[in-house]
């Protein structure tokens, strides 16, 4: 090993030291796994079942189709502890298992293995941490020799304090929270831990420590210079912020006025279009009833297309007016019984098409805080879409329920087994006039989901979708939870 160049590159063997909630690992772990999947590395996460579920949910929320990645062997989310012998940790056994896993990943066509996990779960009992220094030092050699990337996670409140110190001295690169320290000044090369004291390396430990001291002194010098620059920039920034604040207030007032005028104009235009459209529909009906013979077959066909287009335009105008009303409406936030609303919406849908067979499953006891009229509009649109896009399935099934992740965060959902869509384009669905299917396949205006998105955003929630072509779709949305002030 060349000691002088030891800190030249960021090591692939990193540790994450954090405290607080388990979710605080996600800003580091999720990008690590997503980058590995993108680069065609097999990715492994090892932790408790609750933490595995949390990471799974975070990957899904960031656009990763975990089911597909697991099925093709690219992603392993595991709570396995078979590497512990009667609860005891054997470093050499773990090293051998890790080497086999890397070789198998390469043999299966991947570039290598990305491994990360919670060390409390991986090692188990506190006494197992006594051999951590030996394990991490030995592991460093594997990262040099094989295509392996890794982040060992240490929760400062859950692992022994000595384990945190051992992690720092054996990792050349360390995350503290979500900040990467690429040149960890506490790092000591593994040769100094694993070889005998009377080896030639013994005399080089003093050289290594001297170089570390020089690096610290240089770092302090750079810090002092940086602090001086920081103070000067802070003064300049403070003045710039005062100027910017004045300009933002002015521009905000102008933007609010412009938005108000634009909303009023959009509403007025949509509203005023209804009168001439009614005339078109009315006169086309007169032509159809009184001049049918004179028009001939071709003329009647043209007239039918006019009437159909006018009807579609009427639906579009009503959708735009509803969207404008949603944007302008004040929220009447109360306790909302989503189960009762869903049952009412389903009852109306069945009454319109009583002969159609479909199974509805509605979860009991769903409640949230929000405007009942607007939330009912959300369900009308989402359940209506599920009904429409599953119309070609003889075994149509629509489910309305709620789901909680490992952290207790809750999302409601409407799920169907209908036509589905490619969810790479899911974000486009929530823009006005965006559609995934042709008009002749499934009728619609492309305004409904835009309205749903505005309502959910107005409530401070989020909405997203998951789907595959011909495998149905699931729309998730969040709403504020019910508290004692909601009556």
N, C-alpha and C positions, 0 to 999 in steps of 0.2 A: 504493500500500500504506500502511495506517495502522500506523506502527511501534509506537505505544503499545498497540495491541490485538493485536500479532503473536502473543503467547503466550496469548491468551484461550481458544482452542480447541485440542483435540488434532488435529494434522494427520493427514490420510489418507495422507500420504507418510511412512512410517516406515522405520527401518533396524533390523536386528538384529545386534548385535556379540556374538560368543560365541567360546569356545575349547573344546578337548577333542574329544569324539567328535561325528560328524555328527548323531547322534540328539539332541543337546542343542538342536537347532532345533525339535524336534517340539512341545514345550509351547507354543510361540508359533505355529508354522505350522499345525498341525492345527486348533486352534480358529479361526484366521483363515479357513481354507478351509471348515470346517463352517459358520461363521456366514455366509459368502458364499453357499454352497449353500442354506442355510435362507432367506436373504433374496432368492433368485432372482437372484443375480449369477453371471455366468460366471467360473469360477475357473481360473487358470493357475499351474502350478508348473513351473519350469525349473531343471534340474540334471542331474548326471551320471546315467547309467542306474542305478547303485547307489543313489543318493539318491532317484531317482524310485520305485524299488521299495520303498525304506524308507518313504517318505511314503504310498505306496499301501497298504502293510501296516498302517501306523498308522491310516489312515482307516478301513480295514475293521475293525480291532480296536475302534474307537470307534463302530461301528454304521453307517458310511456304505457304501452299496452302490455301490462305485466303478464297476463294470461298467455299471450302469444310468445313472449320472450321466455317464459318458463317452459312452455311446450316445446320450443326448439332447443332447449338446453342452454340458452345464453344467460339465464338468470336463475340463481338458486337462493331462495329465502328460507333459511333453516334455523331450527332451534335444537338441532342435534347435539348431544353431549357424549356420544359414544367414544370420543377420544379420551375421556376421563376413565381411568381404571379404578373401579371401586371408589369413585369420587376424587381420585388423586390425579394430578397432572404430571405427565412425563414429557419433558421438553423434547428429547430425542425422538420419541414416538410421534409427537405432533409435527416435528420437522419433516420426518419421513412421509407422513400423511400429506403434508402440504406439497412436498416435491411430487408425489404421485398425482395430486390434483392438478398441478401445473402441467405435468407431462400429458395427462389425460385431456386437458383442455386443448393443448396443441394438437394432440392426436385426433381430436374431434373437429379440427379445422379452425379453431380460434387462434388469435394472435398470442394469447397467454391468459393469465388469471388475474382478475382484480378482486381482492379479498378485503373485507372490512367487517368488524364486529365488536360487540361490547365485551371487554375483557373480564368484567365481573361475571358475565354468563359463561364465557369461554373457559375461565379457570375455576369457577365455582368457589370453593371454600377459601377463607383468608390464608390458610397455611400454604395453599398452592402458590401464592404470590412470592413465597420465599425463593422460588426458583425462576422468577421472572427475569432477573438480570441475565442469567445463563441462557434462557430461552431467546430473549430479544437480541442478545449479542450473537448467538448462533444463527438466528434468523436473518441478520444483516447479510451474511454470506450468501444465502439463498437469493436475496434480492439482487445481488451482484451477478450471480451465475445464471439465473433463469428469468424468463419473461413473466415477472410477477410485480404487481402493484398492490400496495396495501396501506390501510389506515387502522391502527390499533386504538380503540376508544377507551379512555379512562375518565370515569366520573369521579371528581375529587371527593364527593361526599360518600361514595359507595366503596371505593377501593382503599386499601391502607395507604397512608401518607408515603411510606417507603416505596410503594409501587409507583407512585407518581414521580418520585425522584429517579427511580430506576428507568422509567420510561423516558425521562428527559435526557439522561446521560447516554442512552443507547439509540436515540433517534437523531439523525442529522437534521431532519426537518420536522417541525412540530406545529400543529394548529393549537393556538390558545383561544378558545371560543371558536369564532369563524375566521380568525386572522392567521395566515400562514407565516411562520418564522422560518424562512428557507435556510438560514444559517444559524442553527441553534448553538449558542456559545457554550452550553453545558455539555455538548456531545463529546464522547470519548470513543475512539475507534475500538471495535470489538476485540482486536488482537490483544489489547491490554487487559481484557477480562478473561480471555479463554486460554492464553498461553501461560507457561510457568513463569514465576517471578525471576528466575535466574536466566531466562531467555535473553537474546540480544535486545528484545523490545524493552526489557526492564530499564535499561539505561536511557531509552528514548522517551520515557514518560516525562522526565524533567523537561526535555526539549519541547514536547507537546504542550505542557502546562505554560512554559514561557511564551510560546506562540499564542496560546489562548489569552494570556494577559495582554500581549501586544494588540491582539484583535479587539479586546475590550477597550483599551485606551484609545485606539483609533476610532472605535464606534462612538466613544464619549466625545471625542473631538468633533466628529461629524454631527453628533447630536447638538452640541453647543452652537455650531454654525447654523444648523437647521432651525434651532429655536430663535436665533436672531432674525433669520429670514421670515420665520413664522410670525414674530411680533410685528414686523414691518407690514407683512401681507395682511395681518389681522386689522391693522389700522386702516389700510387701503380698502379692505373688504367692508369694514364698518361704514365707511363713507359711501361706498358703492351701494350698500344695502339700503341706506337711508334714501339715496336717490332713486333706487329701484322701487322701494316701497311706495314712494310718491307716484311713480309712473304706473305701477301695478294698480293702485287705487283708481287712477284716471282711466286706464284701459279697461279695468273691470266694470266700471260704471258705464263706459261706452259699449262694452260687450253685452252687459245685461240689457241695456236699452235696445241694442240691435237684435238680440235673441227674442226679446218681447215683441218687437215689431215683426220679426220673421215668423214667430209662432202665430201671431194674430193674422198675418198675411196668409200663411198656410191653411189655417182654419177657415178663413174667409173664402179663399179660392176653392177649397174642397167643398165647402157649404154651397157656394154659388154655382158650382158645376152640377149640382143635383137638379136644378130647375131645367136647364136645356136638355139634360139627359132624360128627365121624365118626358119631355116633349118628343125626343127621338123614340123612346119606347112606346109612347102613346100612339104616335102617327104610324109607327111600324106595325102595331097591332091593328090599326084601322086598315092599313094596306093589306095585311094578311087576311082580314075577315071580309073586306068589301071588294078588293081588287085581285083576289087570288087567281081567278080564271084568266084575267087579262095579263097577268105577269108571266104566265106560263111556268113550266117546270123549272127552267133555269133561273128565272126571276124569283120564284119562290125560294129556291136554294140560296140565292144571294141574300134575300130578305131574312131568311132564317139565320144566316151567319151574322147579319147586322144585329138582329135581336139578341143572339147569344153574346156577341161582343159587348153590346150595351149592358146586358145583365152582369157580365164580368166587370165592366167599368163601374157599375153601381156598387158591387161588392167591394171593389178597390177603394172607392171614395168613402164608403162607410168605414172601412178599415183605417183609412188615413184620418178620418174625423175622430174615431175612437182613440187612435194613437195620440192625436193632438190633445184630446181631453185628458188622457192619462198624464201627459207631460205637464199640463197646466193645473191638474187637480191637487187640492190639499189632502194630506193623509188624515184619515180618521182612525187612529191606531187604537185597537181594542183587542181583547182576547178572541181568537178565531178558532172555531172547531173545524179543522180541515177535513176530518172524517165525515162530518155531516154535509159539508159543502160538496165533497167528492160524491157522496151518495146521491145528492140532489142533481148534480151534473150528469151522472150516469143514468139516473131515472129519465131525465129529459132526452138524452141520446137514444135510449131504448124506445121511448114513445114515438120518436120520429121514424125509426126503422124497427118495428116490433117483430118482423119476420126474420131478422138476421140473428144468427147464432154466434155468441161470443161469451167468454168467461171473464168476469170482472172480479178482482181480488182487492179489497180495500182494507187497509190496516186500521184497527180500532184505536181510539184515544189520541189521534194526532192533533196537536194544538200548537199555535204560534201567536205572535203579536203582530197585528197589521190591520190594514183596511179591508174589511170583509168583501166589499164590492169589487175592489181591484184584485184581491186574491182569488175571488170566484172567477174573474176574467182569466187569470192565469190557468186555473184548472179547466175552464171551458176550452181554451186554446190547446193545452197539452193533451188532455183526454180526447178532445175532438180530433187532434192529429193522430193519436194512437189508434182511434176508431177508424179513421180514414185510411191510414197506411197499412192496417191489418185487414182491410176489407177483402183482400184476395186470398186470405188464409181460411180454410174451412174450420181450423181449430184455433181461431183467434183468441188470444189471451192478453188481457190488459191488467196491470198491477199498479196500484197507487199506495205508496208506503213511505217509510222513513228508515234511514240507516245511520248508525253511529260508528265512528272509527275508534281506534284505541285510546285517543285523548278525550273522547266523549263529545266531539264535535258532531253535529247532526245535520243531515241533509234529507229533504223530502225528494221523492222521485216518482215519475210516471214511466212505466216500462211496457213495451209491447213486443210481440214476436212477428212483426210485419215486414215491410219491404226493406227497412233500414237504409243506411247510406255509408259512404266512406268517411269515417270520422276524422280523416286528415283535414277535411274542409269544414269541420263542425263550427268553427268560429264564424264562418260566413253566414250561417243560418240566421244569426241574430241581427243581421242588417236588413233594412227594408228592401223588399222586392227580390230577396235572395231565395232561390229554390233549388232543391237537389233532384227533382223529378220533373218531367215534361208535363205540360198542362193536360195533354190527352191521357196520360197515365193516372194522375191524381190532380183534381181541380184545386185551385187555391190562388190567393193573391200575393203571398209572400210578405204580408204585413203582420200576421198573427204573432210569430215568434219575436219580431222586433218589438211589438207591444208588450209581450211577456217580459222581455229583457229590461225594458224601461220600468215596468212595474217592480220587478225584483230589485233593480238598482235603486229605485226610489225608496224602497224599504231598507236599503243598506245591505242587501244580500247579493249572492252570486248565482249564476246559472251556467251549466255546462252540459254537454251531451257525450254519450258513448254509443257507438254503433258499428255494425259491419253490414255490408250489402246482403240482403236476404236473410239476415239473422236478427232483425228487430232493432229497436233503439231504446235507450234509457235517457231521460232528461232529469238531471238533478238540479235542485235549487235550494238555497238556504234562506231562512227568515229569522228575525229576532225571536229569542225564546220568550215564553210567557213569564212575567214576574208579578210581584204582588200589586204593582201599580196598574196592571191591565185588568179592567173590569168588564 
